[in-house]
Amino acid sequence: MAQRRVVITGMGALACNGVDVPSYWAALQAGSHGIGPITLIDVTNHKTKFAGQVPLDNLALSNGDRRIVRRKDRFVLLALKAAEEAMAMANFAKGADGKPAWKDPFRVATIVGSGIGGLTTIEEEYTTFMQRGPSRVSPMLVPKMIVDSAAGDVSIVYGAKGPNYAITTACATGSHCIGAAFHHIRHGQCDVAISGGAEAPITNLGMSGFNSIGALSTRNDNPAIASRPFDKDRDGFVIAEGAGILILEELEHAKARGATIYGEIVGYGCTGDAHHETAPDPTGAGGSACMRMALADAGIAPEAMGYINAHGTSTEFNDKTETAIVKQVFGAHAKRLAMSSTKGMTGHTLGAAGGIEAIASIMALKDGVLPPTINYQTADPECDLDYVPNQARKTQVEYALSNNLGFGGHNASVIFKRYG
């Protein structure tokens, strides 16, 4: 079978600087962040006291079923809310039951992952176990905490019966889910996919764990400038929650139902560093191989690339290593490439990063606006590319590459193309 074209017909975003695609994209263009003091937990004894929280008090779906909020972990609620926006944007015809009237529900995939899963549920139920004994642990513990519950619940809500699973690759999770969904459609295994990632890591254990390995910024005196990708004075990433969901669809399937098309996905690469649990391989071999794989999958030359949405975590090793691998892959063209990290505005949403950053890349292509790397004040000699510093740039490009690199040496690169 010939390879089929895959387009994006719906998107859903939840981030600390925007609770839907329009507000999120407007914030990125304006260089606006959503990072501030943590209110989800008591941070009195925590080293870092700020994060990127989604500013929504109510994560219930619009179908009126409020029980879902009590029965799901926060990361699942984030995924469901983002999926609701994405499905509404995709505007599939509905059946009598209110669910999409799929021609064949077994050709609709749901691939939604999380880097950590239900950490809040694990903490709460372990506390119950210790204080009240095993008989008082909730029967909802397992279905609430497991990483695949977001994919399962999204598929149930929308009656999607095709390939249904979760990928967990730390910070590369969202991109791997989107890439896998892309290949399912391209190779004819399904026609539609709901894909992306969600994360709710702002918990006592989450904060403690990342602080204990020295990954988080401790700039408590000025959280607004704590996330500063590629800046010489970066001191760690800002942890954040969020969700990014895409609706991928085979081109002819989308055109036949008159869907609005926002962009096209054309390439995907995934490799492993086989180097260290948390540190990137300083040679950049795995990361550069990943981008080359994505370029080959897309069938384009490196010189065709116009924009990179970098992983850009604001950590010492990630930013200089990512800069080095971009140079390895793109050679002299690296100096002409625009490359920004939107994590200065969103914080690092871990398993959701690939989803929300895919949306940033798609909107950049669609609207001809490249989002900035904010808080870029002091140049680092080891980070010497064009990071679109501090202000968005109006530039029309044809291709954008989204990079995500996860603990464990997981690398993912997804290439999008402007449609039209």
KARA-V351145 format. One line per field, one symbol per residue. phi: phi as a letter, one per 20 degrees, with the letter a starting at -180 (. if undefined). psi: psi as a letter, one per 40 degrees, with the letter a starting at -180 (. if undefined). burial: b if it has 16 or more other ideal C-beta (glycine too) atoms within 10 Angstrom, else e. A space follows every 50 residues. Layout:
phi->???
psi->???
burial->???
//
This chain:
phi->.ffeeccddbbcccbfdrdafffffffffemedceagfdfcedgeefddc adefecfcdffffneeffffdcfffffffffffffffffflffdefeneg effbffddeccccbfcnefffgffffffgfecnffefffegfffeffeff ffffffgdmedegbaddcclfeggfffffffgfgfgenebdcbdbqbbbc eecffgffffffemeefdfffbggdfecgmfgefcpedfbdrbccddebf gfffffdmffdercdcbbcbbcflcbfceffffmfffffffffffffemc fgfffdbceffkendgfgfffffffffffdlffgfefebcdeffedmdel fegffffffgffffffemcefeeemedcfdgeccdeelfmcfcebececc dddbcdgnnedbccddcfeo
psi->hihiihiheiihhhieeheidddddddddefhifhaihedihedeidhei ahihghdheiieeegeddddeiidddddddddddddddddfiiiadeeih ghdheefhihghiiddagdddddddddddddeideehheedddddidedd dddddddefheahhiihhfbeeddddddddddddddeedidihhiaiiig egidddddddddefdiifgdegddedhgheideieiihiiiaihhihiih ddddddefihheiiheihihiidfdiddiiheeedddddddddddddefi ideehdihhidgefiddddddddddddddebddddehhhiheeddeaheb eeddddddddddddddefhhiihifhdhihdegfaheghdhihhhhidii hhhhhiiefhhhhhhiihh.
burial->eeeebbbbbbbbbbbbbbbbbebbbebbbebebbbeebebbebeebebeb bbbbeeeebbbeeeeeebeeebbbbbbbbbbbbbbbbebbebeeeeeebb ebeebebbbbbbbbbbbbbbbbbbbeeeeeeeeeeeeeeebebbbbbbbb bbbbbebbebbbbbebbbbbbbbbbbbbbbbbbbbbeeebbbbbbbbbbb bbbbebbeebbeeebbbebeeebebbbbbbbeebbbbbbbbbbbbbbbbb bebbeeeebeebbbbbbbbbbbbeeeeeebbeebbbbbbbbbbbbebbeb ebeebbbbbbbbbbbeebbbbbbbbbbbbbeeebeebbbbbbbbbbbbbb bbbbbbbbbbbbbbbbeebbbbbbbbeeebeebebbbbbeebbeeebebb bbbbbbbbbbbbbbbbbbee
//
